[in-house]
Amino acid sequence: MISCWPSDLRFFSITLVMLWSGLLSAADDLTQWKPLPTTRKPAVVSAEKATIQNNGSWAYLVAPGEHSNAEVSATVSVDSAATQFGFFGSSWSAWPDPAFGDQGFEASLLLQADEKGTRGYPAAEAESLFKSSKIYSIPTLDPSHHYIFADEWPKLTFSQFVPLSQTWIYGRSPFMTGHNQRPGYELVKDCGAGSGFAMKLGPASFGKATLSKSGPLAKGRYVVTALVKSVNTFGPGGRLELEATQARTNKVLATATHFVGNGSFDWKKTGFVFDVPEDAGAMSVAFGNAGTGEMLVTDVEFRRLNDGEAIPAGVATKPNDKAPVLADAPSGAIADFRMLEGKGHHVLNHAGGTHLDLSNLGWVVDENRPALQFADNTTGRKDYRSDSYIGMDIFGNRQDFSYLNNYKNYEKYQTAPFARRAVYGWNKAPYVVANGGHFVQVCVGRLREDLSKVEQWVQVTTDKTDSGGNWNPDLWIGQ
């Protein structure tokens, strides 16, 4: 299958000639080519020439049927120049699926496409190639972890999902945690509420997707409801985020953040009213848990209220944008770990920033309060989350080949009891060195009993290599 399209070129014309197995054919009859979407017909079309006009999104002509052993030549004329010069992949060297609004300036010939005009192999051939491929045992291809899709409207049931070890068709709307990141959320089956499927958001997790089937949205008041559950959450608790965007420009027109509470509570219904302004083309929804513990959500439903219709009972007139109040951390603190969780692999940082990740530690109650117990690991257990900072970046599950030697150095610590605050990139935490002099060394300071000053510093590294030392240092303190 062959397709061609423009992005932001206002008009372009094409004449196509094909060579089948060495035999030259006349120009292909472009009147038999199918426009995609079907409402975006070419401005002018004849047997030998078609003029395709862009109107803010991709427009295609797709050849009928399938072809093999074909050589294609085309004459393309730009009749009206582009008005935009940015494009989807301008900052990270990747071209988008045509389902995305590219807003670039190129005209293209796609010689291998599926029935939706998407680049790549036809579905049957792609599936065959995938089945013959090898699946490596890494978290990003974990068959027990899933992408959940938002291809539902007006109700999200979280019943559409695919294991990370399987491929899925372009054009779908998965909940994403971040660019090139493993989904931070988990799929729960038989959750005991609603559809039976739920999204579980553990410590510092997030998932966002565009509700592709929602647009265009009529202006008005929308009731948004969801079933939510909280398990031992500390910090701001779970939240729901909405964003309405303009169709042509993707400009954000309205946003909302709704906190559902922290602590522990069983399934309950939460809801609020969201005002959708005029010219809203689509809506995106996100779920997050910035603290520790777990938030579960299912049966998220959207319904436009009729003019003059009363707000249903139990639905708030506006989103709850105030997170639960936390006790203040000491002034200037970069970390404040109170060990209130009593279980799990993470401790909330009440001073803000990343949490404390735990490995091979036990929880105990001491003087009527939870505490972490550092004790010899006599069983040789490796008790940490494989997808946490410790699992991914210390013990190598991320499989970043730039740090293979680091992973090997850390292997001896896989059974050690320790806690570590995660650091992700430059300037993401106060103690990450981002600039300064030529050398970097690690020092340990002994504080006065009243914590008012450092009594003595001891330098524990002597790295004087050309690299200038470790600019993102690791410091392990053992008994």
DAMO-V896072 format. One record per pair of residues at least 24 apart in sequence whose ideal C-beta (glycine too) atoms are under 7 Angstrom apart, sorted by the first residue. I is the first residue (numbers start at 1). J is the second residue. If there is no record, write none. Layout:
# DAMO-V896072
I_J, I_J
This chain:
# DAMO-V896072
1_62, 1_63, 1_66, 1_113, 1_114, 1_115, 1_122, 2_63, 2_67, 2_72, 2_110, 2_111, 2_113, 3_60, 3_61, 3_62, 3_63, 3_110, 3_113, 3_117, 4_60, 4_61, 4_108, 4_109, 4_110, 5_58, 5_59, 5_60, 5_98, 5_108, 6_52, 6_54, 6_59, 6_107, 7_54, 7_58, 7_87, 7_102, 7_103, 7_104, 7_105, 7_106, 8_54, 8_82, 8_83, 8_84, 8_103, 8_104, 8_105, 9_54, 9_78, 9_80, 9_82, 9_105, 9_107, 10_53, 10_54, 10_80, 11_43, 11_51, 11_53, 11_79, 11_80, 12_52, 12_76, 12_77, 12_78, 12_79, 12_107, 13_49, 13_50, 13_51, 13_77, 13_79, 14_50, 14_74, 14_75, 14_76, 15_48, 15_49, 15_74, 15_75, 16_72, 16_74, 17_73, 18_70, 18_72, 19_70, 19_71, 20_69, 20_70, 21_69, 30_61, 32_64, 33_61, 33_62, 33_63, 33_64, 34_62, 34_64, 35_60, 35_61, 36_60, 36_62, 36_117, 51_79, 56_248, 57_101, 58_98, 58_102, 60_98, 60_117, 62_113, 62_117, 72_109, 72_111, 74_109, 76_107, 97_170, 97_171, 99_170, 99_171, 101_250, 116_171, 118_170, 118_171, 126_167, 130_167, 135_165, 138_397, 138_399, 139_182, 139_386, 139_387, 139_392, 139_397, 140_164, 140_182, 141_165, 145_183, 145_186, 146_187, 147_174, 147_183, 148_174, 148_175, 148_187, 148_199, 149_173, 149_174, 150_175, 150_209, 150_210, 150_211, 150_285, 151_212, 151_213, 152_213, 153_211, 153_213, 153_214, 154_301, 154_302, 154_303, 155_299, 155_301, 156_300, 157_194, 157_195, 157_197, 157_298, 157_299, 158_195, 158_197, 158_198, 158_199, 158_298, 159_195, 159_197, 161_187, 173_209, 173_210, 173_212, 174_209, 175_207, 175_208, 175_209, 176_207, 176_208, 176_209, 177_206, 177_207, 182_387, 183_207, 188_296, 191_296, 191_298, 192_267, 193_227, 193_267, 193_298, 194_227, 194_298, 194_299, 195_298, 195_299, 197_298, 198_296, 198_297, 198_298, 199_287, 199_296, 199_297, 200_294, 200_296, 201_238, 201_287, 201_288, 201_289, 201_294, 201_295, 202_289, 202_294, 203_289, 203_291, 203_292, 203_293, 203_346, 203_355, 204_290, 204_355, 205_288, 205_289, 206_286, 206_288, 207_286, 207_287, 208_284, 208_286, 209_284, 209_285, 210_282, 210_284, 211_282, 211_283, 211_284, 211_285, 212_282, 214_282, 214_283, 215_247, 215_281, 215_282, 216_247, 216_281, 217_244, 217_276, 217_280, 217_283, 218_304, 219_276, 219_277, 219_278, 220_276, 220_304, 220_305, 221_273, 221_275, 221_305, 222_273, 222_274, 222_276, 222_302, 222_303, 222_304, 223_271, 223_273, 223_303, 223_305, 223_311, 223_312, 223_315, 224_271, 224_272, 224_274, 224_302, 225_269, 225_270, 225_271, 225_301, 225_315, 226_270, 226_297, 226_299, 226_300, 227_267, 227_269, 227_297, 227_298, 227_299, 228_260, 228_268, 228_270, 228_295, 228_296, 228_297, 229_265, 229_266, 229_267, 229_296, 230_261, 230_262, 230_263, 230_264, 230_265, 230_293, 230_295, 231_264, 231_293, 231_294, 232_264, 232_293, 232_341, 232_343, 233_262, 233_263, 233_289, 233_291, 233_292, 233_293, 233_294, 233_295, 234_262, 234_291, 234_292, 234_293, 234_340, 234_341, 234_348, 235_262, 235_290, 235_291, 235_292, 235_326, 235_348, 236_262, 236_290, 236_291, 236_323, 236_324, 237_261, 237_262, 237_291, 237_295, 237_324, 238_289, 238_295, 239_288, 240_287, 241_285, 241_286, 241_288, 242_274, 242_283, 242_285, 243_283, 243_284, 244_276, 244_277, 244_280, 244_283, 245_280, 245_281, 245_282, 246_279, 246_280, 246_281, 247_279, 247_281, 253_277, 253_280, 256_319, 257_319, 257_321, 258_319, 258_320, 259_320, 259_322, 259_323, 259_324, 260_295, 261_324, 262_291, 262_324, 269_314, 271_314, 271_315, 271_316, 272_315, 272_316, 272_318, 272_319, 272_320, 273_311, 273_315, 273_317, 273_318, 274_319, 291_348, 292_341, 292_344, 292_346, 292_347, 292_348, 292_355, 326_350, 334_430, 334_431, 335_421, 339_370, 339_371, 339_372, 340_370, 341_370, 342_370, 345_384, 345_385, 345_388, 353_429, 354_421, 354_422, 354_429, 356_419, 356_421, 357_388, 357_389, 357_390, 357_419, 357_420, 357_422, 358_384, 358_419, 359_383, 359_384, 359_390, 359_417, 359_418, 360_384, 360_415, 360_416, 360_417, 361_417, 361_419, 372_419, 374_417, 375_417, 377_415, 377_416, 377_417, 380_415, 381_415, 382_414, 382_415, 389_422, 390_420, 423_472, 432_472, 433_471, 433_472, 438_468, 439_464, 439_468, 439_469, 440_468, 440_469, 440_470, 440_471, 441_469, 442_473, 442_475
